[in-house]
């Protein structure tokens, strides 16, 4: 496993889903799909995404 960072080259919006996918060994598109589907349910998913965007550092390379 790698550290939780946002990659520069695989991001679509902010790189949060790609960073989570790299951290846990999943495919980035799978994490993106799960996030979009979870937004259909009530809850703070979008706010969690925004917090992760601010909290996760960018990968330096």
C-alpha positions as CSV (number, residue, x, y, z in Angstrom):
1,X,0.0,0.0,0.0
2,X,1.1,3.5,-0.7
3,X,0.4,6.7,1.3
4,X,-2.8,8.5,0.9
5,X,-2.0,11.2,-1.7
6,X,-3.6,12.7,-4.8
7,X,-1.9,11.8,-8.0
8,X,-1.1,14.4,-10.6
9,X,-1.6,12.2,-13.7
10,X,-4.8,10.1,-13.0
11,X,-7.1,12.8,-11.7
12,X,-10.5,13.6,-13.2
13,X,-11.6,16.4,-10.8
14,X,-9.3,16.5,-7.9
15,X,-7.7,13.1,-7.7
16,X,-9.3,12.0,-4.5
17,X,-10.8,8.8,-6.0
18,X,-7.6,7.9,-7.8
19,X,-5.7,8.5,-4.6
20,X,-8.0,6.2,-2.6
21,X,-7.8,3.6,-5.4
22,X,-4.0,3.6,-5.3
23,X,-3.9,3.4,-1.5
24,X,-6.1,0.3,-1.4
25,X,-5.1,-1.4,-4.6
26,X,-8.4,-0.8,-6.5
27,X,-9.1,0.5,-10.0
28,X,-9.7,4.3,-10.1
29,X,-12.8,3.9,-12.2
30,X,-14.3,1.5,-9.7
31,X,-13.9,4.0,-6.9
32,X,-15.4,6.7,-9.0
33,X,-18.4,4.6,-9.9
34,X,-18.9,3.7,-6.2
35,X,-18.7,7.4,-5.3
36,X,-21.2,8.4,-7.9
37,X,-23.6,5.7,-6.9
38,X,-23.2,6.6,-3.2
39,X,-24.2,10.2,-4.0
40,X,-27.7,8.8,-4.9
41,X,-28.1,7.8,-1.3
42,X,-28.7,10.4,1.5
43,X,-25.6,11.3,3.4
44,X,-22.5,13.5,3.6
45,X,-20.6,11.8,0.7
46,X,-20.0,15.1,-1.2
47,X,-18.8,16.8,1.9
48,X,-16.4,14.0,2.7
49,X,-15.1,14.3,-0.9
50,X,-14.5,18.0,-0.3
51,X,-12.7,17.4,3.0
52,X,-10.5,14.8,1.4
53,X,-9.7,17.2,-1.4
54,X,-8.5,19.7,1.1
55,X,-6.7,17.3,3.5
56,X,-5.0,14.9,1.0
57,X,-1.6,16.2,-0.2
58,X,-0.7,16.1,-3.8
59,X,1.8,13.5,-4.8
60,X,5.1,15.3,-5.6
61,X,5.9,13.4,-8.8
